[in-house]
Amino acid sequence: MKCIKMRLEKTFEFARDKVILEVLKTVESNNMIKSNDRILISISGGPDSTFLTHLLYLLRPILNLTLFGFCLDHMTREGESTRDALFVEKMCRKLDIRLFRQKIDVAKWCRLNKLSFQEGARKIRIERLIKISEENNIEKIATGHNADDNIETFFIHLLRGAGSRGLSGIKPVAGKFIRPLIEIFRKDIISYLEEKKISYCVDRTNVENVYFRNRIRNILIPFIATNFGKAFKKNVLRSLCILKDEDDFLRKYSLSRMEKIASIKKAGDNENPVFVKIPLPEIKNEARAVQRRIIMLAIESINGNLEDISFKNIDDILKICVCRGESKVVQPAENLKVFKSGSYVYLVNISSSEFLPEEIIS
């Protein structure tokens, strides 16, 4: 980072700004960006994604980056989302960034798929980002999540009863996704943009307390800051860092245990297994926290993610592992069936039935 920092300072005077240096520290400590990377930026036009786009534009000549942008027009806010998409288009044209712009009636899509607007919009955005990255051989996807987003997510998960995995917050790096702004606050991003006279869009729905996240942002967090001191944010971030380290350890340990005790069956070139077979005596010998993680890892290996998998789903599967007599069948996801047979618990991808042994199908 020192080399990048010196070259930036020599080329751009405003690269000496504290907020830029803080982001570079995050990038370096998490090994986020390397020379010659191809990066797809998720751009809404708001302050976070606008700052992120300008930051990567600064780094482009230094690291020989190839940048792309993605903007999703949700067709909401009485045409304001289209206004924001046009702003993003103009910004990318000015910065010579190839933009993938898509227009979807997200509210209608969410109604048809029985999802909340925020949940559905996030799902669509992630799916489109991954699809575009795969089609264009793009290694990394950059999003504008900042420290405030991380704190808000912590409280959302806390109030919904999440475990340590959820409470550890938004990861700086997760697969293809990188989050260079995850350790800086929204106020510092806005101050930088306004000082440098860089325009950005404002989403008026962010101040409306209709959505759960907005109520956390606009009501709960200001209340805590007023009554318990503004330093609480830094304390929460410190706790998130500790929880992340402990979560990483628990995940790695549980993964090593699963790989040792479980039989994992793959078919052909498929990345995801068609079934995972776990011996009951082995899993019963593990601590409850490790039992839970092994089941989660098995589901994640089959499904590719843990979306829509609840604590109750995991708890129901663990009950199968300890119950006596006739086996109960649990189906926590559309393509996933879990049942006990003899001294084993099976997690089966039922959409790959042609690859399953006869004893599992029956």
N, C-alpha and C positions, 0 to 999 in steps of 0.2 A: 504493500500500500504506500510505503514511503516514496517509492519511485513514481507511482501514479500521482500521488499528492504533489510532488515537486514539479512534474511535467504539467499538471493542471495549473498550478500556481504560476508557472512561467508563461502558459498560454492564455489563461483566463484569470484576470485579477480577482473576480468575484468568487473564484474557487477557494479563496482563503476563508470564506465564511464558515463559521462554526458548525452550522447545520449540515453543510456539505461534507465537512470532515467527519462529523458523527456518522453520517451514512456510509462513508468510505470505511470507517472502522468496523461497522456492521458487515459490510460486504466482505472485508478481509477476514474477519474472525469466523465467518460462516462459509468461507470459500465459495461465494455465490457466483462470481463472474470471472471468466478467464479470457485470455486473448483469443480472438477469432470466434467468439460465441455468437450464435444466432439467437436473438431474444425477441419474443412476442410480448408486447406491452398491452395490458388490459387498460383501456383509456375511456373514462366516462366524461371527461372534461372538467370534473371537480378539482379542487385544489391538490388532493393527494396524487391523483394520476397525472395531473398536469406537471407537478413538481417532479414526479418520477420520470416522465418523458423527457423533460429538460435535463435532468441529471444524467440519464443514459445518453442523451445527445452530447453532453460534455465528454463522457467517457468514450464515445464512439471512435474518435480519431486516435485516442491514446491506446485503446485495446483492439483496434480494428474490428469493432463490433458491426454486425449486420442487424439492423433494427426493423421491426414490423409493429404495426399497431392493430388492435381489434377494438371496435366500438359497436355496442349493441343499442339500437334505438328501440326502447321498450314500447313506443307508441302510447305514452302516458302523459299526464300533467298538461292536458289540453294543448298538445303540440310542443311543449317545452323540451321534451326528450329529443324531438327532431332538431330543435334549435341547438341543443347541446351536441348532437351528432355532427351537425354542420360546423360547429366550432372546432370539434376534434379533427374533422376533415381538413379545415383550413390550417390548423396548427401543424398537422402531419405533412401537408403539402409544403409549408414554409420550412420545415425541418428536414425535408426530403426523406420521410419515413413512409414506406408502403403501408397503406391502411386497408384492412379488411372490415368493411362496414356492413352490418346486417340490420334488418328491420323486422321485428316480430311483435305481434300483438300478445304481449306477455300475460296481461290480465286474462285474456280469453284462454290462452294455453293453460294457465294455472287453474281456471275453473274446470276445464275439460279433464285435467289430470288430478283434480281434488287436492291441490297444494295451496298453501298460503302464497301471497304475492312475493314476499321476500325469499321464501324457500324455493319457489319455482324459478324466479329470476336468477338466483344463484346457481341452480341446477343447469339451466339453459346456458348461462354464461360459461360455466366450467366445461360443459360438454362441447360448446363451440370452440373455446380456446384450445382444448386438447385436440379436437378434430383438425383445426387449422394448422396447429403445430405439427401434427403427424403428416398432413398432406404436403407441407412445405419444408420438411426436414429441419424443423426449428427445435433446438435442444432445450431452451428454457422459456418459461412464461413468468413475466414480472407483474406483480400486482402492487397496488398502493396502500396496503394495510399498514397502519401506523401504531404507535404505542397506545393511543386512546382506543383504537379498535380492539387491541389486545385486552385492555382493561374491561371494556364493555363486554367482550366475549366471555371473560372470566366470570363476571357477575351473572350473565345469562345462563351459563352452565351451572354456576353455584345455585341459583334459584330454581333450576330445573332438576337439581339432584344428581349432577354428573359425578363421575369418579375422578381419580387423579389424571387420567388421560385427557378428559375434557377440561379439567381445571388447570392443566399445564399451559393452556393458551394456544395462540396461533404460532405454528413453528416457522422460524425464519426460512427454512428450506424444507420442502415436502415434495419428493419426486421431482417433477419438472418445475414446480412452482418455487419462485424466489420472492422474498419480501424485503427489499433493501431498506424500507422506511420503518421497519417494525420497532425500532428503538428510539424514534424521535416523535415528539408530540405535534398534534395538529396545529396548535397555536404557532409553533416555530416554523412550520411549513407555510402557513398563511403569511406570517411576518416576512419571510424570505420572498415570497411571490410579490407581495405588495411593495417591498423595498426595491425590488428589481423591476417593478412595473410589468409583471407578467400576468396577463389576463387569465381568468378561469371562470367556470360556470358555478352557479349556486343552485342547488336543488332545494326548493322551498319546502318539500315534504320532510326534510330532515328536522325541521322544527315542529312538525306535527306529531303529537304523541299518540298516534294510532297504533304504530308498531311497537312491539316489545322492546327492541333495541333502542328505539327513540326515547321510550320512557326511562330506560336505564341511563341513556346519555343526557337527557334534558331534565330529569327529575331526581333520580337516585344519586348519581355522581355529584352534581352540584350541592345536594343536601349534605352528603358526607364531607365534601370539601369545606363547606361553610361551618359545619358543626364539629368536625374532627381534624381540621387542618389540611391544607393543600398538599402537604408532604405524603399524604396517604397514597397518592398515585405511584410515587417512587417505591413505596413500601410494597404495594401490590405487585409491581414489576419485579421487585426482588424476590417475592414469594413465587411468582410465575417462573422465574429462573431456577429456583430450587426445585419446584414441582416438575419442571421439564427435565432436569438432570435425573431426578428420581424415577420419573416415568420412562426415560430412555433406558435406564439400568434395568427396570422391571421388564420392559419390553424385550430387551436383548436376552436377559436371563430366561424368560418364558419361551422365547423363540428357540433358544438352545435346548430347552427341555422338550418342547414339542417335536423338534427335529430328531431328538434321541428316542422318544417313546412312541411316536406316531408313525403309521404307515401311510404314505402319501402316494396316491395313484394318479399319474398323468396319462393323457392319451395323445399320441402323435406329437404334433408341434404346439399343442395348446399350452399356454403359459400357466393357466389356472388348473389345479387338480380336479378330477371328476369326483373323487371322494377322499376323505381323511378318516382313518380308522385309529381310534385311541383306546388302548387297554385300560379298563376301569381300575384295576388295582394300582396302576402307575399314577393315574391322575388323582386318585383318592389320597395318595401319599403326599401330594403337594399342598402347600398352604393355600387357603381359600383365594387369596389375591392372585396367586400363580395359576390356580385352576381356571379362574375367570379369564385371565389373559390367554391361556392356551386355547380356550374355546373361541375367544375373539380373534386370535391369530388364524385359527383354522377356518373360521367364517370368512375372514379377510382374504385368505389365500384362494378360496373358492369363488367368492363374489367380486374380488378386486377392491372392495371397500367395505365400510361398516355403516353405510347410509341406511337409515330406517331400522337399524338394529338397536333395540332398547335394552335397558338394564333388565327388564322383565324377561325378554327373550333369552338373555344369557343365564338368568336365574332358573328359568324353566328347563334349559338344557342341563344345567348342573344338577337339578332334581332328578333327571333321568339317570344320571351317573350314580346316584346313591339309592334310588328306589329299588324295591324288591318286587319279584313277581313279574307280571306282564308288562312289556315295554310300552311306554307312551310315545307317540310320534309327535314331534314339534316341527312346524314349518314357519321359521322366522322370516323368510323371504320367499318371493315367488318361485325361484328356481332352487331353493335349498330345503332339504328335508333332513331331520335329525332323529335318530332312533337308536335303541339299545338292542343288541343281539348277542346273546351269550355273555361273555365277559368283555365286550367291546361296545363303544359308542361310535356310531357312524355319522359323519356329516357328508351329505351326498348332493351333488349337483344333478338334479333330476332332469335338466335340459340336455344332459349328455348321456341319456339312458343306453344309447347304442354301445357305449364303451364300458358299461357297468357289468360286473359279474352277475350271474343268474341269482345267486343267494341274496344279493342286495336288492335286485329288482323285485323279487318275490317278497 
